[in-house]
């Protein structure tokens, strides 16, 4: 059974930093594209950042230069380092794994990030 478990969310002041982590189990982690998505109240879920099985990364324009995604295939984890946080970054952040060839996709339960003074 595949599980994606997020951790690291919380309350932070504008300009602060948080590091989210997602631990995966029950899957061959290294062959999956891993990503972070977020959903703010009243809005659709949106892509934040992805890292492919080959290590290529892609970011939403709104987080470029502030967020960094990284993966550790030995530990089956994917992290999201978030710096210079803004109130508009407030959302539930979800970990995602996807393999187009296997046509499989999994989601974590989400972790709340609140940026407020």
C-alpha positions, 0 to 999 in steps of 0.5 A: 500500500502506497503512503505519502506522509507530509510533515513540517507545516505550521504557522510562520511570519511573513518573510520566514522559512519552512521546510516540508518533507514527504516520506513515501512508502510502498512504492519504487520511489526512484521511478516516480516524479514527485511534486508539491501542490497547494490549495488555498481556501476557495481556490483550485489545487495548483502545482508548486514544484516537481522533481522528475525521476531524473532530477529535473525540477519545475516551479510555479512562477509564483514561487521561483527563487523562493522555494526549492524542491529536492529528493533523496532516493535513498531515504524515499523523501522529497522536501520543499524548502520555502523561504521568503514566505508571503501571506499568499503562500498560505494553503494546504500543501500536498505531496504527489507522486506520479508515473505516467508509464505506469499510469499511477498517481498518489496523494498525501493527506496534506499539511497546513502552512499559514503565513501570518503576522 
